[in-house]
């Protein structure tokens, strides 16, 4: 778990930047904890943050089912409209 969290800290949060001193590093760690717990939406929690789950929400794999179905239908309509464009050569 700690290796995974450290990887997220380096790649998602710091994005390859380095902490230049101890004070800045500690500030970055505090900000990362807030980001990780309140702003990050891991895929295995189906759109919830860690704090939402801790506070009692239950991850629901079907939560976005309707939105995904609607998006699929919209994509079909958009693709059909796009396919009406023809190349005349």
Residue frames relative to the residue before (quaternion, step in Angstrom):
aa qw qx qy qz dx dy dz
X 1.0000 0.0000 0.0000 0.0000 0.00 0.00 0.00
X 0.6825 0.4930 -0.3100 0.4417 3.58 0.84 -0.90
X 0.6187 0.5376 -0.3499 0.4536 3.61 1.05 -0.70
X 0.6511 0.5154 -0.3051 0.4661 3.57 0.98 -0.86
X 0.6663 0.4939 -0.3007 0.4709 3.59 0.92 -0.90
X 0.6405 0.5170 -0.3228 0.4671 3.58 0.99 -0.79
X 0.6334 0.5253 -0.3236 0.4670 3.58 1.01 -0.77
X 0.6434 0.5052 -0.3126 0.4828 3.59 0.99 -0.85
X 0.6187 0.5506 -0.3352 0.4491 3.58 1.00 -0.82
X 0.7132 0.4558 -0.2563 0.4668 3.57 0.85 -0.98
X 0.7803 0.3914 -0.2039 0.4432 3.59 0.76 -1.01
X 0.7642 0.3697 -0.2082 0.4857 3.61 0.77 -0.97
X 0.7606 0.3994 -0.2103 0.4666 3.55 0.91 -0.89
X 0.7714 0.3225 -0.1904 0.5144 3.59 0.66 -1.04
X 0.1921 -0.8262 0.5026 0.1670 3.57 1.27 -0.51
X 0.7688 -0.3954 0.1860 0.4669 3.53 0.88 1.01
X 0.5492 0.6035 -0.4111 0.4063 3.62 1.21 -0.11
X 0.3492 -0.7296 0.5510 0.2052 3.56 -1.22 0.47
X 0.4487 -0.6298 0.5501 0.3152 3.54 -1.19 0.57
X 0.3673 -0.7797 0.4725 0.1844 3.59 -0.71 1.07
X 0.8013 0.0268 -0.0193 0.5973 3.59 1.16 -0.45
X 0.7151 -0.4710 0.3062 0.4159 3.55 -1.29 0.30
X 0.6462 0.5277 -0.3250 0.4453 3.61 0.92 -0.90
X 0.6756 0.4819 -0.2893 0.4771 3.58 0.87 -0.94
X 0.6329 0.5379 -0.3289 0.4494 3.57 1.01 -0.80
X 0.6691 0.4882 -0.2964 0.4755 3.60 0.94 -0.88
X 0.6222 0.5201 -0.3364 0.4788 3.59 1.06 -0.71
X 0.6454 0.5169 -0.3122 0.4679 3.58 0.99 -0.86
X 0.6461 0.5184 -0.3227 0.4579 3.59 0.97 -0.81
X 0.6416 0.5122 -0.3264 0.4685 3.61 0.97 -0.80
X 0.6660 0.4890 -0.3001 0.4768 3.58 0.93 -0.88
X 0.6355 0.5349 -0.3301 0.4484 3.59 1.03 -0.77
X 0.6296 0.5300 -0.3415 0.4540 3.60 0.95 -0.84
X 0.6451 0.5061 -0.3150 0.4780 3.59 0.98 -0.82
X 0.6453 0.5157 -0.3053 0.4737 3.59 0.94 -0.93
X 0.6927 0.5024 -0.2803 0.4350 3.58 0.78 -1.06
X 0.7491 0.4165 -0.2204 0.4657 3.59 0.91 -0.89
X 0.8139 0.3134 -0.1246 0.4731 3.59 0.97 -0.83
X 0.7890 0.3477 -0.1685 0.4778 3.61 1.04 -0.59
X 0.6612 0.5122 -0.3046 0.4557 3.59 1.12 -0.61
X 0.1711 -0.7868 0.5895 0.0647 3.56 -0.95 0.97
X 0.1816 -0.8056 0.5533 0.1088 3.62 0.02 1.21
X 0.5954 -0.6089 0.3973 0.3419 3.57 -1.03 0.81
X 0.6824 0.5043 -0.3072 0.4307 3.60 0.94 -0.75
X 0.6570 0.4577 -0.3254 0.5029 3.62 1.27 -0.03
X 0.3989 -0.7753 0.4294 0.2354 3.59 1.32 0.30
X 0.8107 -0.3139 0.1377 0.4746 3.56 0.70 1.09
X 0.6186 0.5177 -0.3597 0.4690 3.59 1.22 0.03
X 0.4298 -0.6496 0.5484 0.3044 3.54 -1.28 0.37
X 0.6809 -0.4738 0.3561 0.4303 3.55 -1.27 0.24
X 0.6785 0.4944 -0.3012 0.4522 3.60 0.90 -0.89
X 0.6020 0.5444 -0.3705 0.4516 3.61 1.04 -0.59
X 0.6576 0.4900 -0.3025 0.4857 3.58 1.01 -0.82
X 0.6429 0.5177 -0.3221 0.4637 3.59 0.95 -0.85
X 0.7132 0.4454 -0.2482 0.4810 3.59 1.05 -0.77
X 0.7456 -0.4850 0.2063 0.4079 3.58 1.19 0.39
X 0.5267 0.6106 -0.4449 0.3897 3.63 1.15 -0.13
X 0.3128 -0.7514 0.5556 0.1699 3.55 -1.08 0.76
X 0.4463 -0.6751 0.5086 0.2939 3.61 -0.77 0.96
X 0.0751 -0.7965 0.5997 -0.0131 3.56 -0.90 1.01
X 0.3428 -0.7747 0.4944 0.1948 3.56 -0.40 1.22
X 0.6900 0.4618 -0.2814 0.4811 3.61 1.18 -0.38
X 0.3569 0.7775 -0.4654 0.2269 3.60 1.29 0.01
X 0.7729 0.3303 -0.1735 0.5133 3.60 0.93 -0.87
X 0.3046 0.7994 -0.4795 0.1955 3.58 1.28 0.17
X 0.6900 0.4700 -0.2886 0.4687 3.62 0.84 -0.93
X 0.6560 0.5081 -0.3187 0.4581 3.59 0.92 -0.86
X 0.6479 0.5078 -0.3206 0.4686 3.60 1.01 -0.76
X 0.6418 0.5173 -0.3239 0.4643 3.60 0.97 -0.82
X 0.6591 0.4988 -0.3060 0.4724 3.58 0.94 -0.87
X 0.6472 0.5167 -0.3198 0.4603 3.59 0.96 -0.82
X 0.6267 0.5306 -0.3372 0.4605 3.60 1.03 -0.75
X 0.6637 0.4941 -0.3032 0.4726 3.58 0.94 -0.87
X 0.6430 0.5148 -0.3191 0.4687 3.59 0.96 -0.84
X 0.6357 0.5308 -0.3309 0.4523 3.58 1.01 -0.78
X 0.6302 0.5241 -0.3344 0.4652 3.60 1.00 -0.79
X 0.6608 0.4986 -0.3059 0.4704 3.60 0.92 -0.90
X 0.6585 0.5040 -0.3063 0.4675 3.59 0.93 -0.88
X 0.6606 0.5044 -0.3099 0.4617 3.59 0.94 -0.86
X 0.6353 0.5174 -0.3360 0.4646 3.60 0.99 -0.76
X 0.6520 0.5012 -0.3186 0.4714 3.58 0.95 -0.84
X 0.6544 0.5104 -0.3107 0.4633 3.57 0.98 -0.82
X 0.6680 0.5239 -0.3003 0.4350 3.58 0.96 -0.84
X 0.5476 0.5964 -0.4086 0.4212 3.59 1.23 -0.23
X 0.5392 0.5775 -0.4148 0.4512 3.57 1.24 -0.27
X 0.0780 -0.8117 0.5787 0.0136 3.53 -0.77 0.96
X 0.3479 -0.7050 0.5768 0.2220 3.52 -1.13 0.68
X 0.1155 -0.7785 0.6144 0.0549 3.53 -0.68 1.06
X 0.0065 0.8667 -0.4953 0.0586 3.51 -0.41 1.21
